[in-house]
Amino acid sequence: MNRQTTLAKNNEVPREWVIIDAADQVLGRLSTQIATILMGKDKPTYTPHHDVGDFVIVLNAEKIRVTGNKLDQKFHETFSGHPSGRKVKSFREVMASHPERLIEESVRRMLPKNRLGVAMSKKLNVYVGTEHPHAAQQPKPYELQSA
């Protein structure tokens, strides 16, 4: 009787593509479910030190919701690395120009803070609207869990 736990390797786990519609979803609740899929925590083969998650396509990024007064009170900050390179915009301004960045950054901050987290974040594809170039991967629709 083998009493050792089998740990999944990166190349042994079949990767799937899932598609998520972000229309009328709350940003934080949506991001936690996306991060769970990217890490592979929804699979029985989850291994914390390997990337065993699936690829995620998020559509309708411009239709996400935030609760409360976060559109005006919460800010998105970028820094170029140069002196005076700090730029601060409200969520409302970012939603008007690049709404996909809010989802990408929110999910990235929920992933591990190492090379593994970088590899996981590269499997996230966020698009404005309903069109995406990943039809050849045959993504499956994913039902989000309601709170």
C-alpha positions in Angstrom: 0.0 0.0 0.0 1.5 3.3 -1.1 1.1 6.0 1.6 2.7 8.8 -0.3 0.7 11.7 -1.6 1.0 12.1 -5.3 1.8 15.7 -6.3 0.8 17.0 -9.7 3.5 18.3 -12.1 3.1 21.2 -14.5 3.2 19.0 -17.6 0.9 16.2 -16.2 -2.1 18.4 -15.6 -4.5 18.9 -18.5 -5.2 22.6 -19.0 -8.6 23.8 -20.0 -9.8 27.2 -21.2 -12.8 28.8 -19.4 -14.7 31.8 -20.4 -16.3 34.2 -17.9 -18.8 36.9 -18.5 -18.1 39.8 -16.2 -21.2 41.8 -16.9 -22.9 43.0 -13.7 -20.3 41.2 -11.4 -18.8 42.8 -8.4 -15.0 43.3 -9.0 -13.7 41.7 -5.8 -16.0 38.7 -5.8 -15.2 38.1 -9.5 -11.5 38.4 -8.9 -11.4 35.8 -6.1 -13.1 33.2 -8.3 -10.8 34.0 -11.2 -7.7 33.7 -8.9 -9.0 30.4 -7.7 -9.2 29.0 -11.2 -5.8 30.4 -12.2 -4.2 28.7 -9.2 -6.0 25.4 -9.7 -7.6 25.4 -6.3 -10.9 24.2 -7.7 -9.2 21.0 -8.9 -8.5 17.8 -6.8 -4.9 17.9 -8.2 -4.1 21.2 -6.6 -0.4 21.5 -5.7 0.8 24.7 -4.1 4.2 24.7 -5.6 3.2 24.0 -9.2 1.1 25.9 -11.7 -1.9 23.5 -12.2 -4.6 26.1 -13.0 -6.6 26.7 -16.2 -6.6 29.5 -18.7 -9.2 32.2 -18.1 -10.9 34.5 -20.6 -12.9 37.4 -19.2 -15.4 39.3 -21.4 -17.3 42.5 -20.9 -14.7 44.0 -18.6 -16.4 47.4 -19.0 -19.6 46.2 -17.3 -18.2 45.3 -13.9 -19.6 46.8 -10.7 -17.9 48.1 -7.6 -19.9 48.6 -4.4 -20.3 51.8 -2.4 -18.5 54.9 -3.5 -15.4 53.1 -4.7 -15.7 54.7 -8.2 -14.7 58.0 -6.8 -12.9 57.2 -3.5 -10.6 54.4 -4.6 -7.6 55.1 -6.8 -5.5 53.2 -9.3 -1.8 54.1 -9.1 1.0 53.6 -11.6 4.6 54.5 -11.3 7.1 54.7 -14.2 10.2 54.4 -12.0 11.4 57.9 -12.9 11.2 60.9 -10.6 7.7 62.4 -10.7 6.5 59.3 -12.5 3.6 58.6 -10.2 0.2 58.8 -11.7 -3.0 58.5 -9.8 -6.5 58.0 -11.4 -9.8 57.3 -9.8 -11.6 54.1 -10.6 -14.1 56.0 -12.7 -11.3 57.4 -14.9 -9.7 54.0 -15.4 -13.1 52.4 -16.1 -13.6 55.0 -18.9 -10.2 54.4 -20.5 -8.9 50.8 -19.7 -11.4 48.8 -17.6 -9.5 45.5 -18.2 -6.6 46.8 -16.1 -8.8 46.9 -13.0 -9.6 43.2 -13.3 -6.0 42.2 -14.2 -4.5 44.1 -11.2 -7.1 42.9 -8.8 -6.5 39.3 -9.7 -2.7 39.7 -9.8 -2.7 40.9 -6.3 -4.6 37.7 -5.2 -2.0 35.4 -6.7 1.3 34.3 -5.1 4.0 37.0 -5.0 6.7 35.1 -6.8 7.6 33.6 -10.2 4.8 31.2 -9.9 2.3 34.0 -9.5 3.7 35.7 -12.6 3.2 32.5 -14.6 -0.4 32.2 -13.3 -1.2 35.8 -14.2 -0.1 35.3 -17.8 -2.9 32.8 -18.2 -5.5 35.6 -17.7 -6.9 37.2 -20.8 -9.3 40.2 -20.2 -11.3 41.8 -23.0 -13.6 44.7 -23.4 -16.8 43.6 -25.2 -17.8 40.1 -26.2 -15.1 39.3 -28.9 -12.0 37.4 -28.2 -9.3 35.7 -30.4 -9.3 32.4 -28.5 -12.0 30.5 -30.4 -9.5 27.8 -31.5 -8.9 26.8 -27.9 -12.6 26.0 -27.5 -13.2 27.7 -24.2 -16.0 26.4 -22.0 -18.4 28.8 -20.3 -17.9 28.9 -16.5 -20.8 29.5 -14.1 -19.7 31.9 -11.3 -20.7 31.0 -7.8 -23.2 33.5 -6.4 -22.7 34.8 -2.9 
